[in-house]
Amino acid sequence: MLEYFTDINIIVDNYDSLLNTRMNLKEIDSIKIKMMDYAHTDFKDKQFDLIYAQASISVPGRKNILKEVKRILSDEGLLSVSEIVSLKEPVAGFIKDIWERSGLEPFASSTIIKFYKSKGFEAISEKNLSDTLRDFYEKVRFSVSKAGKDEKEQDKKYFSQMKHESHAYLKLGGDKFIGFKCLIMRKAN
């Protein structure tokens, strides 16, 4: 993005994400990192030509977040989202539990475009990236297993959640229910 955009803003909704993001991007002065509510930002109307959201719209407050996205997105602006989706209905109880613990409310893969269309977006591109999840969860499982005792003690909840999620996906059949899609959409006026 640095190659194509001069005004890059990253917003996060919690203090841990703010600290982690600032630490990871400390060398890049042109990126502004702020903590704010996704549904109530302090950006100007129509300020951005592109908004990229990864795992920040698959939440209970998504309607308010999309209302805010439309407000700060320029006319004909693009919204790119990467979202966890449900591949199969009904979703197994252990998957619902994972999503509830993570604060997610994924759409069924077959209905996600319809939802965004109802909120004033036109789909330009849709890519099913579900096949990337196996590699992701294998890396998560490896990272969790290699983390030191002190590191695990510092964030027990996170490591426990990641261990559980990767096990559910890789060993308990979660791959039949959990999918991942990327959409590029244009704001319809």
ABEGO torsion letter per residue (X at the ends): XAAABABBBBBBABAAAAAAAAAAAAABAABBBBBBBAABBABBBGABABBBBBGAAABAAAAAAAAAAAAABBBGBBBBBBBBBBABOBBBAAAAAAAAAAGBBBBBAAAAAAAAAAAGBBBABBBBAAAAAAAAAAAAAAAAAABBAAAAAABAAAAAAAAAAAAAAAAAGAAAABBBBBBBBBBBX
